[in-house]
Amino acid sequence: MAEETGSAGKAGSAGKAASAAKAPSAKKAAPAREKAASAKKAVAAGGAVPVKKAVAAKKVAVEPVGKESRTALVRRARRINRELAEVYPYAHPELDFENPFQLLVATVLSAQTTDLRVNQTTPGLFGRYPTPEDLAAANPEEVEEILRPCGFFRAKTRSVIGLSKALVEDFGGEVPGRLEDLVKLPGVGRKTAFVVLGNAFGRPGITVDTHFQRLVRRWRWTEATDPDKIEAAVGALFPRSDWTDLSHHVIWHGRRICHARKPACGACPIAPLCPAYGEGETDPEKAKKLLKYEKGGLPGQRLNPPQAYLDAGGRPAPPLGAA
């Protein structure tokens, strides 16, 4: 992949003039970039307090975007993804699952609730109904009681029983590996389908959830608000093979650092590349207190996370009802 070679204003002479007027000189910007790199490496280490060397707000040299050329946008977007890959080398789907059926059901249940709550609920569901055939024949009232902690439990019960019946009747009890088949199942849209395709079948897809939407707009990868248009716009910036891991990187960053209401800008390893730097807390010490999950020394969302996550200092989530 091409490396970042300059500011986004290199598209034309007017852009160059604007960049020269607004951007700091190379000599002044170099120390800030070096400090930002140190902050990124500290975050990647995965410790409980990973951002002691985060750059002070007044010293962050944010690269100007302005009227960014298409080439500059692609380079900046791919560089952000590379940086996040170093920060979250253990990124993975934050739903516990052992097979495509479990991932499909868990993803449907995750609507309007946290992955943590789903992970605390599904052991009871799959312990009693381990296969599509079992769930298709389940008593709805019994399933509703199990799913009550997930919220919207009646609608979700209809969806998971309905999709289980469809799997049995139309696909021989197997989860299909094609987008066009998955989206025909009750409660399954493109977002859910791409989660299943990317993580259960190894077929690339972009998961446009609320975190993904928020961050790609902050980074000015797109101005679209419709999920399908966001998917198309962002997909065009990256090789298809990057789509699934890109989704994990963006979503993990949104959950841990780039929060909706108060992003931790002072603890962000990609601050120099972010046009929205300064929307949140820029003081490194205050920003450090906003970090979540393993970046803040707190338990994650999976009860059974991958070993790579544990090796990086991550902690399993507690089971339902645990203190």
N, C-alpha and C positions, 0 to 999 in steps of 0.2 A: 504494500500500500504506500501511496505517496506521503512523504512527511510534510508537516506544516512548514511553509517557507516564508510567511510574512503575514501582514494584517490583511483583513478582508477588503481593504480599500484599494488593492492593487488592480482592480478591474479596468481602470482607465485613468487618464491624467487628472480628472477632477477628483477621483477617489484618492489618488496619490496626494494631491494637495490637501484634501481633508484630513488624511491620516497624518501628514506632516504637521498640520496645525494642531491636531488634537492629541496625537500619541506622544509619549515621552521619547527622548532620544535613545539610541541604542545603548549608549553608555549608562544612562540613568535606568533603563528598563532591565538591564542585565542582572543587577543584584536582586531585583524583585523576582525575576524568573527563577534565579537560583534558589531563593527562599521558598518559592512556591513548589519547586521540585522537591525540596527537603520535606515540606509538609506532606506532599503526596506519598513519599516513601514512608513517612511515619505512619500515615493512615493505613498503608498497605500492610504494615507489620501486624495489624490486627490486635494490638494490645487494648487493655481497658481504657487507657488514656492515650489515644493514638495521635493526638494533634498538638503536642506541646510546642512543636516548631511551626505551627501554622503562622501564616504571614499576617502581620498587623494590617488593619484596613487601609491605612494611608500609604502603605508600601506595595499593595497589590497592583501590578501593572496589567490592567485588563486590556486585551487586544481589541482595538476598535472594530466594530462590525460595519456600521454605515451602510452604504449601498454595496452589499457583498456580492461578488460575482458567483456564478454557479460553481466554478472550480474552487474558489476559496471556501464556499460553504461546505462542499464535499470534503475538502481537506480538514476543515475545522471539526466537522461532525465525526469523521473517522478518528481524528486525534483524540477527541473526547472519549470515544468508545475505547480506544487503546489505553487511555489513562485510567478509565474506570475498570478495565480488565485487570490492571495491576492492583487496584484498590480492593476489588472483589474477585480474586481468582477462584474463590470457592462458591460463587453465585450459583444458585440452583432454584428450581421451583419450590416455593415455601409451603407446599401442601404435601402431607405424608401420603404415600401410595406405594403399592406393590405391583400393580398391573394397570393396563389401560382403563379397565372398568372402574377401578377405584379412583383413578385420576379424573376421569370424566365426571363421576358423581361428585367428588370433592370440589371440582371447579364450579359445577352448577350450584352447589351449596354455598360457595364463597361469595355469591352476590349479596351486597348490602351487609356484609359482616366481615370479620377479620379471618385471615388464614388460621390464626391461632385457635379461634373458637371452632372452626371447622375441624382442625386436627384433634381437638379435644372431644369432638362429637363422633367422628367417623369410626373410632375403634368399636364403639357400641353398635353402630349401624352395620359395619362389615362383619363383626363377630356374629351377628344374628342372621344377616343376609349377605353371604359372601359372593354370590354369583348373580348375574342378571335374572336367571330363572327364579332364584329365591326372592329377590326384591320384586319381581313382576307379580308374584303370587302373594305378596305381603298384605296384611291387614292395614289399610291406610291409617287407622286410628293409632295403631301401635307404632308405625313409622313416625307419625306426627309427634308422638310423645318423645321419641328418641331425638328428633330434629328440633324440638322446641328451643334449645339454647341458641340455635343458629338464626332465629328470627324468621319471619315470613314462612313459618314451618308448614302451614297448610299448602301454600303454593309450591313450596319446594318439595313437599311430599308428592304432590301431583306430578311434578316434573320428573323426579327420580324414578317413580313407579312407571310413569308413562314412557320414559326413555328405555327403561329395562324391558318393558313389554315390546317396544319397537325393536330392540336388539334381538330379542328371542324370536319374534315373528318375521323380521326382515333380514336379519344378518346372522342367523344361526347361533345367537347368544354371544357373538364376538363384536368388539368395538371396531367399526370400519376405519380404515386408514386413509380415507379420502375426505377432503373438505366438503365436497358437494353432498356426501352421505351424512356426515356429522351434523351439518346445519339443519337437516330435516328432522332430527331428533327433538323431542319436547324439551324446552328450556336451554337449547344449545344454539348459541350464535357464533359469529366469526371469532370473537375473542376466546371463548371456551374451546372452540375447535382448534385454534392455533396452539393453545396451551397443550392440548392432547397430542396433536401432530408433532409438535416440536420436542416434547419431553417423553412421550411414550413410543413414538415411531421414528424419531430422529429426522423428521421432515421439517425444513425451515419454515418459520412463521413469525409474524410480529404480533405481540400481545399488547393491544392498545387499551390498557386499563386507566384508571384515573391518575395514577402517578405518571405513567408514560405520557399521557396527554399534557399534563401540567409542565413536565420538564422539557419536552421537545418544543413547546411554545416559549418557555423561558429562554431556551437556547437559540430561538429563532430559526429552528430547522424548518418550521412551517407555521403559517398563521391560521391554518384550518382548525375547525372545532369539531367537525364531523369525524367520528372514529374511522370510517372507511377512507375518507380523504387523507387523514393523518397517516394511516397505514400505507397508502399509495405514495404519499410524499416522502415519508421517511424511508420506505423500502427502496426508493429510487436513489438514495444516497449511499447505499451499502450493497456489497455483494450478497446475493441470496443466502450464501452459506453462513453469513454473520447474523442473520435475523434473530434466531432463537437466543443466542448468547447476548446480543444487543438488548433484547427485551429484558433479560435478567439484570444486566448491568444498570439500565435506566431505572427499572422498578426498585432495585435494591438501593440505589442512590436516593431515590425519592422517599423511601421508607426510613432511611437512616440519617440523611443529612439535609437534603433539599425538600424540607417539609412544605406543606401547603400554606400554612399561616405564618410560620416563622422559620424560614430556612436558616441553617447554620452556616452562613457565608464565610465566617472567620475560620471555620474548620473544613472548608471545602477544598479538596485537592485539585479541582479544575477551575478554581476561581479566575485565573488569568484568561481562561477561554470563554467565560460566561458573560453574555451581554447584560444579564439581570443581576450581576454582582452588586450587592448593596441593598437589595430588597429586604434582606434579613439581617440578623445580628452579625456584625463584622468584627467585633472584639473577640480574639481567639479564645480567651478564657471563658467568656460568657457563652460563646458558640459551642464550646466543648461540652457544656452542660445540657445542650439540646440534642446531643447524639443519642441514637436509639439502638437497641439490640446489641450485637457484639461490639459495635463501635463505641457504645457507651458502657460496656461491661455488664450488659443486661442479658437475660435469657432471650433466645430467638423465638420463632413461631412454630417450629417443628418439634414434635415429641421425639422423633427419630431422624435427626438430621444426618447428612452424609459425614463420613469420617473426616473429609477435608475441612469441613466447617468446624468440627470439634478440634482438629489439629491447629486451626488458626485462632483458637481461643474462644470459639462460640460455645454457647451452653444450650442444652435442650430446654424446650418449654415444659412447664408443669402440666400434669394431666388435669382433666376437669375436676373441680372441687378441691384441688390441692391448695394449701395455704400460701 
